[in-house]
Amino acid sequence: MKPICAYCKKLPAEIEEYIEGAEQLETTPDDYVRREEGTFNPANGHFACTECYIAIGMPSSPTGWVAP
Ligand SMILES: [Zn+2]
């Protein structure tokens, strides 16, 4: 699944923190989100970018919260 922020609908390539992270790991912003973004949901490709994660109240779960 192609990663997309479930809230603002931005792609990793449009979000500075993932562009920078991808450069450090020498990969693509999409791949960086799949590998490193804790809110990434592999079932549907959704994640919450930092801005949206804060805006929705920084949800957490003992099993690891992922974007619905
Ligand atoms: Zn977002």
N, CA, C, O and the ligand as a Tripos MOL2 file, in Angstrom:
@<TRIPOS>MOLECULE
protein
  273   271    69     0     0
PROTEIN
NO_CHARGES

@<TRIPOS>ATOM
      1 N           0.8440   -1.1970    0.0000 N.3       1 MET1
      2 CA          0.0000    0.0000    0.0000 C.3       1 MET1
      3 C           0.8790    1.2470    0.0000 C.2       1 MET1
      4 O           1.8910    1.3000    0.6990 O.2       1 MET1
      5 N           0.4940    2.2330   -0.7750 N.am      2 LYS2
      6 CA          1.2400    3.4800   -0.8240 C.3       2 LYS2
      7 C           0.9010    4.3070    0.4210 C.2       2 LYS2
      8 O          -0.2730    4.5560    0.6960 O.2       2 LYS2
      9 N           1.9190    4.7340    1.1740 N.am      3 PRO3
     10 CA          1.6430    5.4990    2.3910 C.3       3 PRO3
     11 C           1.0080    6.8610    2.1020 C.2       3 PRO3
     12 O           1.4150    7.5720    1.1820 O.2       3 PRO3
     13 N          -0.0050    7.2080    2.9140 N.am      4 ILE4
     14 CA         -0.6320    8.5350    2.8380 C.3       4 ILE4
     15 C          -1.0970    8.9010    4.2460 C.2       4 ILE4
     16 O          -1.5860    8.0460    4.9830 O.2       4 ILE4
     17 N          -0.9440   10.1640    4.6160 N.am      5 CYS5
     18 CA         -1.4380   10.5790    5.9320 C.3       5 CYS5
     19 C          -2.9550   10.4820    5.9310 C.2       5 CYS5
     20 O          -3.6160   11.0570    5.0660 O.2       5 CYS5
     21 N          -3.5100    9.7520    6.9000 N.am      6 ALA6
     22 CA         -4.9480    9.5150    6.9460 C.3       6 ALA6
     23 C          -5.7290   10.7880    7.2420 C.2       6 ALA6
     24 O          -6.9490   10.8120    7.0800 O.2       6 ALA6
     25 N          -5.0560   11.8340    7.6670 N.am      7 TYR7
     26 CA         -5.7560   13.0460    8.1150 C.3       7 TYR7
     27 C          -5.6070   14.2090    7.1370 C.2       7 TYR7
     28 O          -6.6070   14.7760    6.6980 O.2       7 TYR7
     29 N          -4.3600   14.5730    6.7890 N.am      8 CYS8
     30 CA         -4.1870   15.7030    5.8630 C.3       8 CYS8
     31 C          -3.9870   15.2300    4.4240 C.2       8 CYS8
     32 O          -3.8880   16.0500    3.5100 O.2       8 CYS8
     33 N          -3.9270   13.8970    4.2150 N.am      9 LYS9
     34 CA         -3.8100   13.2880    2.8790 C.3       9 LYS9
     35 C          -2.5190   13.6530    2.1700 C.2       9 LYS9
     36 O          -2.4320   13.5810    0.9440 O.2       9 LYS9
     37 N          -1.5170   14.0440    2.9460 N.am     10 LYS10
     38 CA         -0.2240   14.3160    2.3270 C.3      10 LYS10
     39 C           0.5250   13.0100    2.1200 C.2      10 LYS10
     40 O           0.3570   12.0460    2.8670 O.2      10 LYS10
     41 N           1.3680   13.0050    1.0700 N.am     11 LEU11
     42 CA          2.2440   11.8720    0.8210 C.3      11 LEU11
     43 C           3.5740   12.1240    1.5350 C.2      11 LEU11
     44 O           3.9450   13.2730    1.7770 O.2      11 LEU11
     45 N           4.2950   11.0390    1.8720 N.am     12 PRO12
     46 CA          5.5900   11.2230    2.5370 C.3      12 PRO12
     47 C           6.5120   12.1870    1.7850 C.2      12 PRO12
     48 O           7.2470   12.9490    2.4120 O.2      12 PRO12
     49 N           6.4810   12.1620    0.4650 N.am     13 ALA13
     50 CA          7.3530   13.0270   -0.3350 C.3      13 ALA13
     51 C           6.9960   14.5010   -0.2020 C.2      13 ALA13
     52 O           7.7350   15.3620   -0.6790 O.2      13 ALA13
     53 N           5.8560   14.8050    0.4490 N.am     14 GLU14
     54 CA          5.4340   16.1970    0.6470 C.3      14 GLU14
     55 C           5.6940   16.6650    2.0770 C.2      14 GLU14
     56 O           5.3770   17.8030    2.4240 O.2      14 GLU14
     57 N           6.2660   15.7990    2.9060 N.am     15 ILE15
     58 CA          6.4490   16.1170    4.3210 C.3      15 ILE15
     59 C           7.9430   16.1220    4.6530 C.2      15 ILE15
     60 O           8.6430   15.1210    4.4980 O.2      15 ILE15
     61 N           8.3960   17.2740    5.1090 N.am     16 GLU16
     62 CA          9.8410   17.5050    5.2960 C.3      16 GLU16
     63 C          10.5230   16.4430    6.1630 C.2      16 GLU16
     64 O          11.6110   15.9790    5.8250 O.2      16 GLU16
     65 N           9.8940   16.0560    7.2760 N.am     17 GLU17
     66 CA         10.5890   15.1300    8.1840 C.3      17 GLU17
     67 C          10.8500   13.7710    7.5290 C.2      17 GLU17
     68 O          11.8440   13.1180    7.8450 O.2      17 GLU17
     69 N           9.9820   13.3450    6.6350 N.am     18 TYR18
     70 CA         10.1870   12.0510    5.9670 C.3      18 TYR18
     71 C          11.1750   12.1660    4.8140 C.2      18 TYR18
     72 O          11.8980   11.2190    4.5040 O.2      18 TYR18
     73 N          11.1980   13.3350    4.1830 N.am     19 ILE19
     74 CA         12.1880   13.5670    3.1210 C.3      19 ILE19
     75 C          13.5820   13.5080    3.7360 C.2      19 ILE19
     76 O          14.4840   12.8610    3.2040 O.2      19 ILE19
     77 N          13.7430   14.1920    4.8630 N.am     20 GLU20
     78 CA         15.0540   14.2080    5.5370 C.3      20 GLU20
     79 C          15.4170   12.8220    6.0680 C.2      20 GLU20
     80 O          16.5580   12.3830    5.9230 O.2      20 GLU20
     81 N          14.4550   12.1340    6.6790 N.am     21 GLY21
     82 CA         14.7150   10.7940    7.2050 C.3      21 GLY21
     83 C          15.1190    9.8370    6.1030 C.2      21 GLY21
     84 O          16.0170    9.0140    6.2790 O.2      21 GLY21
     85 N          14.4500    9.9480    4.9650 N.am     22 ALA22
     86 CA         14.7420    9.0710    3.8320 C.3      22 ALA22
     87 C          16.1580    9.3100    3.3220 C.2      22 ALA22
     88 O          16.8670    8.3670    2.9710 O.2      22 ALA22
     89 N          16.5630   10.5770    3.2840 N.am     23 GLU23
     90 CA         17.9230   10.8860    2.8310 C.3      23 GLU23
     91 C          18.9540   10.2290    3.7450 C.2      23 GLU23
     92 O          19.9600    9.6960    3.2780 O.2      23 GLU23
     93 N          18.6910   10.2730    5.0550 N.am     24 GLN24
     94 CA         19.6400    9.6830    6.0040 C.3      24 GLN24
     95 C          19.7430    8.1730    5.8330 C.2      24 GLN24
     96 O          20.8210    7.6040    5.9990 O.2      24 GLN24
     97 N          18.6290    7.5180    5.5030 N.am     25 LEU25
     98 CA         18.6530    6.0600    5.3290 C.3      25 LEU25
     99 C          18.9030    5.6750    3.8690 C.2      25 LEU25
    100 O          18.9020    4.4920    3.5270 O.2      25 LEU25
    101 N          19.1160    6.6710    3.0160 N.am     26 GLU26
    102 CA         19.3320    6.4580    1.5860 C.3      26 GLU26
    103 C          18.2230    5.6140    0.9740 C.2      26 GLU26
    104 O          18.4670    4.6160    0.2960 O.2      26 GLU26
    105 N          16.9920    6.0530    1.2400 N.am     27 THR27
    106 CA         15.8350    5.3670    0.6800 C.3      27 THR27
    107 C          14.8300    6.4240    0.2330 C.2      27 THR27
    108 O          15.1450    7.6140    0.2130 O.2      27 THR27
    109 N          13.6060    5.9880   -0.1280 N.am     28 THR28
    110 CA         12.5820    6.9360   -0.5630 C.3      28 THR28
    111 C          11.7190    7.3310    0.6300 C.2      28 THR28
    112 O          11.6480    6.5920    1.6120 O.2      28 THR28
    113 N          11.0610    8.4920    0.5550 N.am     29 PRO29
    114 CA         10.1560    8.8850    1.6560 C.3      29 PRO29
    115 C           9.0810    7.8210    1.9290 C.2      29 PRO29
    116 O           8.7620    7.5630    3.0900 O.2      29 PRO29
    117 N           8.5200    7.2030    0.8870 N.am     30 ASP30
    118 CA          7.5140    6.1440    1.0860 C.3      30 ASP30
    119 C           8.0920    4.9850    1.8920 C.2      30 ASP30
    120 O           7.4730    4.4970    2.8380 O.2      30 ASP30
    121 N           9.2950    4.5530    1.4960 N.am     31 ASP31
    122 CA          9.9140    3.4230    2.1640 C.3      31 ASP31
    123 C          10.2890    3.7740    3.6030 C.2      31 ASP31
    124 O          10.2000    2.9390    4.5030 O.2      31 ASP31
    125 N          10.7060    5.0090    3.8000 N.am     32 TYR32
    126 CA         11.0520    5.4580    5.1500 C.3      32 TYR32
    127 C           9.8290    5.3430    6.0660 C.2      32 TYR32
    128 O           9.9450    4.8590    7.1920 O.2      32 TYR32
    129 N           8.6730    5.7780    5.5950 N.am     33 VAL33
    130 CA          7.4520    5.6920    6.4090 C.3      33 VAL33
    131 C           7.1100    4.2300    6.7050 C.2      33 VAL33
    132 O           6.7510    3.8880    7.8320 O.2      33 VAL33
    133 N           7.2230    3.3700    5.6870 N.am     34 ARG34
    134 CA          6.9250    1.9420    5.9070 C.3      34 ARG34
    135 C           7.8280    1.3420    6.9780 C.2      34 ARG34
    136 O           7.3880    0.5180    7.7800 O.2      34 ARG34
    137 N           9.0860    1.7580    6.9890 N.am     35 ARG35
    138 CA         10.0560    1.1510    7.8930 C.3      35 ARG35
    139 C          10.1150    1.8100    9.2610 C.2      35 ARG35
    140 O          10.3140    1.1320   10.2690 O.2      35 ARG35
    141 N           9.9430    3.1380    9.3060 N.am     36 GLU36
    142 CA         10.2690    3.8650   10.5310 C.3      36 GLU36
    143 C           9.0880    4.5500   11.2170 C.2      36 GLU36
    144 O           9.1710    4.8650   12.4040 O.2      36 GLU36
    145 N           7.9950    4.7860   10.4980 N.am     37 GLU37
    146 CA          6.8950    5.5420   11.0830 C.3      37 GLU37
    147 C           6.0170    4.6150   11.9240 C.2      37 GLU37
    148 O           5.3860    3.6940   11.4040 O.2      37 GLU37
    149 N           5.9890    4.8800   13.2450 N.am     38 GLY38
    150 CA          5.2860    3.9940   14.1740 C.3      38 GLY38
    151 C           3.7810    3.9560   13.9780 C.2      38 GLY38
    152 O           3.1350    2.9940   14.3930 O.2      38 GLY38
    153 N           3.2010    4.9880   13.3500 N.am     39 THR39
    154 CA          1.7460    5.0140   13.1670 C.3      39 THR39
    155 C           1.3300    4.4150   11.8270 C.2      39 THR39
    156 O           0.1420    4.3980   11.5040 O.2      39 THR39
    157 N           2.2920    3.9240   11.0420 N.am     40 PHE40
    158 CA          1.9770    3.3660    9.7220 C.3      40 PHE40
    159 C           1.1690    2.0720    9.8570 C.2      40 PHE40
    160 O           1.5540    1.1590   10.5870 O.2      40 PHE40
    161 N           0.0490    2.0100    9.1440 N.am     41 ASN41
    162 CA         -0.8230    0.8360    9.1430 C.3      41 ASN41
    163 C          -0.6520    0.1060    7.8150 C.2      41 ASN41
    164 O          -1.1530    0.5690    6.7900 O.2      41 ASN41
    165 N           0.0510   -1.0330    7.8190 N.am     42 PRO42
    166 CA          0.3380   -1.7090    6.5430 C.3      42 PRO42
    167 C          -0.9130   -2.2240    5.8420 C.2      42 PRO42
    168 O          -0.8830   -2.4820    4.6390 O.2      42 PRO42
    169 N          -2.0190   -2.3780    6.5850 N.am     43 ALA43
    170 CA         -3.2450   -2.9050    5.9780 C.3      43 ALA43
    171 C          -3.8580   -1.9250    4.9790 C.2      43 ALA43
    172 O          -4.4660   -2.3470    3.9950 O.2      43 ALA43
    173 N          -3.7050   -0.6260    5.2200 N.am     44 ASN44
    174 CA         -4.3350    0.3440    4.3150 C.3      44 ASN44
    175 C          -3.4020    1.4770    3.8900 C.2      44 ASN44
    176 O          -3.8010    2.3460    3.1140 O.2      44 ASN44
    177 N          -2.1670    1.4760    4.3880 N.am     45 GLY45
    178 CA         -1.2030    2.4900    3.9780 C.3      45 GLY45
    179 C          -1.3160    3.7990    4.7510 C.2      45 GLY45
    180 O          -0.5690    4.7400    4.4840 O.2      45 GLY45
    181 N          -2.2370    3.8690    5.7020 N.am     46 HIS46
    182 CA         -2.4400    5.1110    6.4400 C.3      46 HIS46
    183 C          -1.3790    5.3030    7.5290 C.2      46 HIS46
    184 O          -0.9320    4.3470    8.1620 O.2      46 HIS46
    185 N          -0.9950    6.5520    7.7250 N.am     47 PHE47
    186 CA         -0.1870    6.9140    8.8810 C.3      47 PHE47
    187 C          -0.6430    8.2900    9.3320 C.2      47 PHE47
    188 O          -1.4260    8.9510    8.6490 O.2      47 PHE47
    189 N          -0.1500    8.7140   10.4820 N.am     48 ALA48
    190 CA         -0.4310   10.0710   10.9490 C.3      48 ALA48
    191 C           0.8880   10.8320   10.9790 C.2      48 ALA48
    192 O           1.8040   10.4600   11.7120 O.2      48 ALA48
    193 N           0.9870   11.8990   10.1840 N.am     49 CYS49
    194 CA          2.1940   12.7110   10.2300 C.3      49 CYS49
    195 C           2.2410   13.4130   11.5910 C.2      49 CYS49
    196 O           1.2290   13.4840   12.2880 O.2      49 CYS49
    197 N           3.3930   13.9200   11.9600 N.am     50 THR50
    198 CA          3.5600   14.4770   13.3020 C.3      50 THR50
    199 C           2.5370   15.5690   13.6010 C.2      50 THR50
    200 O           1.9560   15.6140   14.6850 O.2      50 THR50
    201 N           2.3270   16.4470   12.6220 N.am     51 GLU51
    202 CA          1.3810   17.5460   12.8060 C.3      51 GLU51
    203 C          -0.0270   17.0200   13.1100 C.2      51 GLU51
    204 O          -0.6860   17.5020   14.0320 O.2      51 GLU51
    205 N          -0.4800   16.0410   12.3400 N.am     52 CYS52
    206 CA         -1.8180   15.4840   12.5290 C.3      52 CYS52
    207 C          -1.8800   14.6620   13.8140 C.2      52 CYS52
    208 O          -2.8870   14.6920   14.5220 O.2      52 CYS52
    209 N          -0.8290   13.9420   14.1120 N.am     53 TYR53
    210 CA         -0.7900   13.1260   15.3220 C.3      53 TYR53
    211 C          -0.9930   14.0000   16.5640 C.2      53 TYR53
    212 O          -1.7240   13.6350   17.4840 O.2      53 TYR53
    213 N          -0.3370   15.1490   16.5690 N.am     54 ILE54
    214 CA         -0.5070   16.0920   17.6810 C.3      54 ILE54
    215 C          -1.9380   16.6470   17.6660 C.2      54 ILE54
    216 O          -2.5760   16.7700   18.7120 O.2      54 ILE54
    217 N          -2.4310   16.9810   16.4600 N.am     55 ALA55
    218 CA         -3.7660   17.5720   16.3310 C.3      55 ALA55
    219 C          -4.8640   16.6320   16.8170 C.2      55 ALA55
    220 O          -5.8930   17.0990   17.3050 O.2      55 ALA55
    221 N          -4.6710   15.3170   16.6970 N.am     56 ILE56
    222 CA         -5.7080   14.3740   17.1350 C.3      56 ILE56
    223 C          -5.4810   13.9180   18.5780 C.2      56 ILE56
    224 O          -6.1580   13.0100   19.0610 O.2      56 ILE56
    225 N          -4.5210   14.5560   19.2660 N.am     57 GLY57
    226 CA         -4.3570   14.3040   20.6940 C.3      57 GLY57
    227 C          -3.3310   13.2400   21.0390 C.2      57 GLY57
    228 O          -3.3570   12.7020   22.1460 O.2      57 GLY57
    229 N          -2.4230   12.9210   20.1150 N.am     58 MET58
    230 CA         -1.3440   11.9510   20.3380 C.3      58 MET58
    231 C          -1.8400   10.6470   20.9450 C.2      58 MET58
    232 O          -1.4380   10.2980   22.0550 O.2      58 MET58
    233 N          -2.7020    9.9210   20.2460 N.am     59 PRO59
    234 CA         -3.2240    8.6490   20.7660 C.3      59 PRO59
    235 C          -2.1110    7.6190   20.9620 C.2      59 PRO59
    236 O          -1.1100    7.6280   20.2460 O.2      59 PRO59
    237 N          -2.3000    6.7320   21.9420 N.am     60 SER60
    238 CA         -1.3170    5.6750   22.1420 C.3      60 SER60
    239 C          -2.0480    4.3980   22.5140 C.2      60 SER60
    240 O          -3.2230    4.4170   22.8810 O.2      60 SER60
    241 N          -1.3300    3.2930   22.4140 N.am     61 SER61
    242 CA         -1.9030    1.9990   22.7460 C.3      61 SER61
    243 C          -0.7730    1.1140   23.2140 C.2      61 SER61
    244 O           0.3480    1.2400   22.7220 O.2      61 SER61
    245 N          -1.0380    0.2080   24.1660 N.am     62 PRO62
    246 CA          0.0310   -0.6920   24.6370 C.3      62 PRO62
    247 C           0.5650   -1.5720   23.5090 C.2      62 PRO62
    248 O           1.7130   -2.0140   23.5590 O.2      62 PRO62
    249 N          -0.2580   -1.8270   22.4930 N.am     63 THR63
    250 CA          0.1710   -2.6820   21.3890 C.3      63 THR63
    251 C           0.7320   -1.8520   20.2300 C.2      63 THR63
    252 O           1.1270   -2.4030   19.2030 O.2      63 THR63
    253 N           0.7660   -0.5090   20.4000 N.am     64 GLY64
    254 CA          1.2640    0.3280   19.3130 C.3      64 GLY64
    255 C           0.1090    0.8750   18.4950 C.2      64 GLY64
    256 O          -0.5910    0.1180   17.8220 O.2      64 GLY64
    257 N          -0.0940    2.1720   18.5460 N.am     65 TRP65
    258 CA         -1.2080    2.7880   17.8360 C.3      65 TRP65
    259 C          -0.8580    2.9660   16.3630 C.2      65 TRP65
    260 O           0.2290    3.4430   16.0390 O.2      65 TRP65
    261 N          -1.7730    2.5870   15.4650 N.am     66 VAL66
    262 CA         -1.5840    2.8880   14.0420 C.3      66 VAL66
    263 C          -2.8180    3.6120   13.5360 C.2      66 VAL66
    264 O          -3.9060    3.4780   14.0960 O.2      66 VAL66
    265 N          -2.6380    4.3720   12.4840 N.am     67 ALA67
    266 CA         -3.7450    5.1450   11.9130 C.3      67 ALA67
    267 C          -4.8140    4.2010   11.3680 C.2      67 ALA67
    268 O          -4.4820    3.2190   10.7040 O.2      67 ALA67
    269 N          -6.0890    4.4790   11.6360 N.am     68 PRO68
    270 CA         -7.1730    3.6010   11.1670 C.3      68 PRO68
    271 C          -7.3940    3.7040    9.6500 C.2      68 PRO68
    272 O          -8.2690    3.0280    9.1070 O.2      68 PRO68
    273 ZN         -1.0330   14.7100    8.2290 Zn       69 ZN69
@<TRIPOS>BOND
     1     1     2 1
     2     2     3 1
     3     3     4 2
     4     3     5 am
     5     5     6 1
     6     6     7 1
     7     7     8 2
     8     7     9 am
     9     9    10 1
    10    10    11 1
    11    11    12 2
    12    11    13 am
    13    13    14 1
    14    14    15 1
    15    15    16 2
    16    15    17 am
    17    17    18 1
    18    18    19 1
    19    19    20 2
    20    19    21 am
    21    21    22 1
    22    22    23 1
    23    23    24 2
    24    23    25 am
    25    25    26 1
    26    26    27 1
    27    27    28 2
    28    27    29 am
    29    29    30 1
    30    30    31 1
    31    31    32 2
    32    31    33 am
    33    33    34 1
    34    34    35 1
    35    35    36 2
    36    35    37 am
    37    37    38 1
    38    38    39 1
    39    39    40 2
    40    39    41 am
    41    41    42 1
    42    42    43 1
    43    43    44 2
    44    43    45 am
    45    45    46 1
    46    46    47 1
    47    47    48 2
    48    47    49 am
    49    49    50 1
    50    50    51 1
    51    51    52 2
    52    51    53 am
    53    53    54 1
    54    54    55 1
    55    55    56 2
    56    55    57 am
    57    57    58 1
    58    58    59 1
    59    59    60 2
    60    59    61 am
    61    61    62 1
    62    62    63 1
    63    63    64 2
    64    63    65 am
    65    65    66 1
    66    66    67 1
    67    67    68 2
    68    67    69 am
    69    69    70 1
    70    70    71 1
    71    71    72 2
    72    71    73 am
    73    73    74 1
    74    74    75 1
    75    75    76 2
    76    75    77 am
    77    77    78 1
    78    78    79 1
    79    79    80 2
    80    79    81 am
    81    81    82 1
    82    82    83 1
    83    83    84 2
    84    83    85 am
    85    85    86 1
    86    86    87 1
    87    87    88 2
    88    87    89 am
    89    89    90 1
    90    90    91 1
    91    91    92 2
    92    91    93 am
    93    93    94 1
    94    94    95 1
    95    95    96 2
    96    95    97 am
    97    97    98 1
    98    98    99 1
    99    99   100 2
   100    99   101 am
   101   101   102 1
   102   102   103 1
   103   103   104 2
   104   103   105 am
   105   105   106 1
   106   106   107 1
   107   107   108 2
   108   107   109 am
   109   109   110 1
   110   110   111 1
   111   111   112 2
   112   111   113 am
   113   113   114 1
   114   114   115 1
   115   115   116 2
   116   115   117 am
   117   117   118 1
   118   118   119 1
   119   119   120 2
   120   119   121 am
   121   121   122 1
   122   122   123 1
   123   123   124 2
   124   123   125 am
   125   125   126 1
   126   126   127 1
   127   127   128 2
   128   127   129 am
   129   129   130 1
   130   130   131 1
   131   131   132 2
   132   131   133 am
   133   133   134 1
   134   134   135 1
   135   135   136 2
   136   135   137 am
   137   137   138 1
   138   138   139 1
   139   139   140 2
   140   139   141 am
   141   141   142 1
   142   142   143 1
   143   143   144 2
   144   143   145 am
   145   145   146 1
   146   146   147 1
   147   147   148 2
   148   147   149 am
   149   149   150 1
   150   150   151 1
   151   151   152 2
   152   151   153 am
   153   153   154 1
   154   154   155 1
   155   155   156 2
   156   155   157 am
   157   157   158 1
   158   158   159 1
   159   159   160 2
   160   159   161 am
   161   161   162 1
   162   162   163 1
   163   163   164 2
   164   163   165 am
   165   165   166 1
   166   166   167 1
   167   167   168 2
   168   167   169 am
   169   169   170 1
   170   170   171 1
   171   171   172 2
   172   171   173 am
   173   173   174 1
   174   174   175 1
   175   175   176 2
   176   175   177 am
   177   177   178 1
   178   178   179 1
   179   179   180 2
   180   179   181 am
   181   181   182 1
   182   182   183 1
   183   183   184 2
   184   183   185 am
   185   185   186 1
   186   186   187 1
   187   187   188 2
   188   187   189 am
   189   189   190 1
   190   190   191 1
   191   191   192 2
   192   191   193 am
   193   193   194 1
   194   194   195 1
   195   195   196 2
   196   195   197 am
   197   197   198 1
   198   198   199 1
   199   199   200 2
   200   199   201 am
   201   201   202 1
   202   202   203 1
   203   203   204 2
   204   203   205 am
   205   205   206 1
   206   206   207 1
   207   207   208 2
   208   207   209 am
   209   209   210 1
   210   210   211 1
   211   211   212 2
   212   211   213 am
   213   213   214 1
   214   214   215 1
   215   215   216 2
   216   215   217 am
   217   217   218 1
   218   218   219 1
   219   219   220 2
   220   219   221 am
   221   221   222 1
   222   222   223 1
   223   223   224 2
   224   223   225 am
   225   225   226 1
   226   226   227 1
   227   227   228 2
   228   227   229 am
   229   229   230 1
   230   230   231 1
   231   231   232 2
   232   231   233 am
   233   233   234 1
   234   234   235 1
   235   235   236 2
   236   235   237 am
   237   237   238 1
   238   238   239 1
   239   239   240 2
   240   239   241 am
   241   241   242 1
   242   242   243 1
   243   243   244 2
   244   243   245 am
   245   245   246 1
   246   246   247 1
   247   247   248 2
   248   247   249 am
   249   249   250 1
   250   250   251 1
   251   251   252 2
   252   251   253 am
   253   253   254 1
   254   254   255 1
   255   255   256 2
   256   255   257 am
   257   257   258 1
   258   258   259 1
   259   259   260 2
   260   259   261 am
   261   261   262 1
   262   262   263 1
   263   263   264 2
   264   263   265 am
   265   265   266 1
   266   266   267 1
   267   267   268 2
   268   267   269 am
   269   269   270 1
   270   270   271 1
   271   271   272 2
@<TRIPOS>SUBSTRUCTURE
     1 MET1         2 RESIDUE 1 A MET
     2 LYS2         6 RESIDUE 1 A LYS
     3 PRO3        10 RESIDUE 1 A PRO
     4 ILE4        14 RESIDUE 1 A ILE
     5 CYS5        18 RESIDUE 1 A CYS
     6 ALA6        22 RESIDUE 1 A ALA
     7 TYR7        26 RESIDUE 1 A TYR
     8 CYS8        30 RESIDUE 1 A CYS
     9 LYS9        34 RESIDUE 1 A LYS
    10 LYS10       38 RESIDUE 1 A LYS
    11 LEU11       42 RESIDUE 1 A LEU
    12 PRO12       46 RESIDUE 1 A PRO
    13 ALA13       50 RESIDUE 1 A ALA
    14 GLU14       54 RESIDUE 1 A GLU
    15 ILE15       58 RESIDUE 1 A ILE
    16 GLU16       62 RESIDUE 1 A GLU
    17 GLU17       66 RESIDUE 1 A GLU
    18 TYR18       70 RESIDUE 1 A TYR
    19 ILE19       74 RESIDUE 1 A ILE
    20 GLU20       78 RESIDUE 1 A GLU
    21 GLY21       82 RESIDUE 1 A GLY
    22 ALA22       86 RESIDUE 1 A ALA
    23 GLU23       90 RESIDUE 1 A GLU
    24 GLN24       94 RESIDUE 1 A GLN
    25 LEU25       98 RESIDUE 1 A LEU
    26 GLU26      102 RESIDUE 1 A GLU
    27 THR27      106 RESIDUE 1 A THR
    28 THR28      110 RESIDUE 1 A THR
    29 PRO29      114 RESIDUE 1 A PRO
    30 ASP30      118 RESIDUE 1 A ASP
    31 ASP31      122 RESIDUE 1 A ASP
    32 TYR32      126 RESIDUE 1 A TYR
    33 VAL33      130 RESIDUE 1 A VAL
    34 ARG34      134 RESIDUE 1 A ARG
    35 ARG35      138 RESIDUE 1 A ARG
    36 GLU36      142 RESIDUE 1 A GLU
    37 GLU37      146 RESIDUE 1 A GLU
    38 GLY38      150 RESIDUE 1 A GLY
    39 THR39      154 RESIDUE 1 A THR
    40 PHE40      158 RESIDUE 1 A PHE
    41 ASN41      162 RESIDUE 1 A ASN
    42 PRO42      166 RESIDUE 1 A PRO
    43 ALA43      170 RESIDUE 1 A ALA
    44 ASN44      174 RESIDUE 1 A ASN
    45 GLY45      178 RESIDUE 1 A GLY
    46 HIS46      182 RESIDUE 1 A HIS
    47 PHE47      186 RESIDUE 1 A PHE
    48 ALA48      190 RESIDUE 1 A ALA
    49 CYS49      194 RESIDUE 1 A CYS
    50 THR50      198 RESIDUE 1 A THR
    51 GLU51      202 RESIDUE 1 A GLU
    52 CYS52      206 RESIDUE 1 A CYS
    53 TYR53      210 RESIDUE 1 A TYR
    54 ILE54      214 RESIDUE 1 A ILE
    55 ALA55      218 RESIDUE 1 A ALA
    56 ILE56      222 RESIDUE 1 A ILE
    57 GLY57      226 RESIDUE 1 A GLY
    58 MET58      230 RESIDUE 1 A MET
    59 PRO59      234 RESIDUE 1 A PRO
    60 SER60      238 RESIDUE 1 A SER
    61 SER61      242 RESIDUE 1 A SER
    62 PRO62      246 RESIDUE 1 A PRO
    63 THR63      250 RESIDUE 1 A THR
    64 GLY64      254 RESIDUE 1 A GLY
    65 TRP65      258 RESIDUE 1 A TRP
    66 VAL66      262 RESIDUE 1 A VAL
    67 ALA67      266 RESIDUE 1 A ALA
    68 PRO68      270 RESIDUE 1 A PRO
    69 ZN69       273 GROUP 0 **** ****
